[in-house]
Amino acid sequence: MSIAEDRETPAVPAGRTEVEVAIVGAGLAGTVLATTLANAGRKIALVDPHRIHHDEFRAEKTRAEQMGLFEKLGLGPAFRSLVTPMTDINVFRFGKFFERKEGPEFAFSYTPLVNGLRSALPPQVPLTVGKVAEVTTGPDRQRLVLTDGSVIEARLLVVATGYSEAVRRAIGVERIDESKAHSLSTGFDLAISPREFGPPLTFYGTRVADRIPFITIFRIGERMRANMFVYRTVADPWVRDFRENPQKMLLELMPEIAERCGNFAIASEVDVRQVSLTTTQGHRRDGVVFIGDAFATTCPAQGDGIHRVLTDVDRLTTHIPAWFATPGMAADKICVFYDDPIKVAADAKAMRASIYARQITVETGLEWRLRRLRNNTARRLMILARRFREAGKPSDAAPAVTGVAFDRTDEAGQELPAGPRLGT
Ligand SMILES: Cc1cc2nc3c(=O)[nH]c(=O)nc-3n(C[C@H](O)[C@H](O)[C@H](O)COP(=O)(O)OP(=O)(O)OC[C@H]3O[C@@H](n4cnc5c(N)ncnc54)[C@H](O)[C@@H]3O)c2cc1C
């Protein structure tokens, strides 16, 4: 199978390398996998067209659960050195203080994160800078020909090329749109000094017509950063207006932000990125595994992308020793990874949360209006109960918050605790 647009193979082939696992794509998934497998003694080749990961707007925040996975994979110290930890995230709903989330969460810019993890690659894994021109996969041997003519042969090929389609197409797998143009992620800096800023803040949208689940404001190093998610397409005139005057529009949408962030100004361009929910078809084949965004994409608002990446790496590194213990690399071995219950559950949760969060934010059918009413009534009662408590009233004077449960997932896709519950 060849990648026509990349045909630049020189007359004299540049060399041949034989490894156990060839990984194509050195983003988060490929780099973490290469490190983990090399540390386990596997011979690895890691290929990416760019020595330095290009500057792009991607994940900027992750949670304690993912830090646990970085630790498990032996990358805890490297990850910690690249991120800004945060605790006590203050959450606002209906313009009022709702709850304090203890965290921890971790903030970062994606490009320095990937580049930092690449610099932590073990010395036995040099990054091969090159483009794949040809891919051949089979039940025993996998073969990559790069555009400079060099050849990499491996028992197992891992495709970790993110959104890029070239290698996937050459192998013959197809991306399926589960929800096209599902959401927009926006990111911008606020002209506030992190030293003047208190704890990180999250403001949930109030009006269905705004199509905004939430905005979150947090520190990355010495920058104050905002991520806002919107259920619109990039062609929507709203996007152009927001890009042109983000401060004015934010103040109209959520005046409570100004109360917390003072007379803030926007200190950067507004990054905007459209994301579709996608899965893969035709991937159950000999010799090759698809991981991370090369396998599926979910909504950034739920912050599950990194969890899926790390789960893929964790499960793959668990299965690989058994695969290498016997001859061949036929599809029946590979399918053990795709059917791994932990992977299946992580992918399913991310997809379910992505779809639910959009529905509960923008759907206007009766079922969704009722669900919103139930959730918002419970939340308003919680705010009221806190006010009673803070006013020093005896706790039995506060409205009882027991009985009717919230939905299990909120607009940010986070699993809610068993409560809170509305009066009996
Ligand atoms: C705007 C946005 C915000 C997000 N926010 C969050 C968040 O807050 N939290 C969260 O958990 N997730 C978030 N995500 C999702 C998260 O960023 C991704 O799930 C994750 O980064 C995927 O990593 P990856 O390694 O699979 O892909 P990538 O990081 O895209 O890596 C792909 C690599 O493949 C290389 N490549 C491409 N083509 C080829 C080729 N032909 N040959 C060789 N190499 C190739 C690229 O150069 C790149 O290095 C967000 C996503 C977006 C788009």
The ligand as a Gaussian input file, in Angstrom:
#p B3LYP/6-31G(d) Opt

LIG

0 1
 C       -8.820000      21.702000      20.648000
 C       -8.640000      20.423000      21.420000
 C       -8.651000      20.476000      22.806000
 C       -8.483000      19.300000      23.531000
 N       -8.548000      19.376000      24.893000
 C       -8.387000      18.249000      25.617000
 C       -8.345000      18.316000      27.038000
 O       -8.459000      19.388000      27.627000
 N       -8.135000      17.145000      27.709000
 C       -7.975000      15.945000      27.074000
 O       -7.804000      14.907000      27.736000
 N       -7.989000      15.867000      25.719000
 C       -8.175000      16.974000      24.985000
 N       -8.149000      16.905000      23.627000
 C       -7.861000      15.612000      22.975000
 C       -6.355000      15.306000      23.016000
 O       -5.607000      16.448000      22.638000
 C       -6.066000      14.152000      22.058000
 O       -6.915000      13.069000      22.346000
 C       -4.629000      13.670000      22.154000
 O       -3.749000      14.746000      22.081000
 C       -4.342000      12.665000      21.023000
 O       -2.967000      12.331000      20.993000
 P       -2.404000      11.443000      19.801000
 O       -0.998000      11.125000      20.145000
 O       -3.336000      10.335000      19.505000
 O       -2.433000      12.381000      18.521000
 P       -1.477000      13.633000      18.171000
 O       -0.985000      14.302000      19.379000
 O       -2.214000      14.416000      17.155000
 O       -0.204000      12.966000      17.499000
 C       -0.183000      12.539000      16.175000
 C        1.270000      12.534000      15.723000
 O        1.322000      11.855000      14.472000
 C        2.196000      12.563000      13.627000
 N        1.835000      12.225000      12.250000
 C        0.807000      12.677000      11.523000
 N        0.844000      12.148000      10.293000
 C        1.920000      11.327000      10.249000
 C        2.492000      10.508000       9.260000
 N        1.944000      10.404000       8.045000
 N        3.603000       9.809000       9.560000
 C        4.170000       9.890000      10.786000
 N        3.659000      10.667000      11.772000
 C        2.556000      11.369000      11.498000
 C        1.970000      14.029000      13.982000
 O        3.080000      14.814000      13.575000
 C        1.830000      13.935000      15.508000
 O        3.094000      14.053000      16.118000
 C       -8.324000      18.067000      22.861000
 C       -8.316000      18.020000      21.461000
 C       -8.473000      19.189000      20.750000
 C       -8.468000      19.131000      19.242000

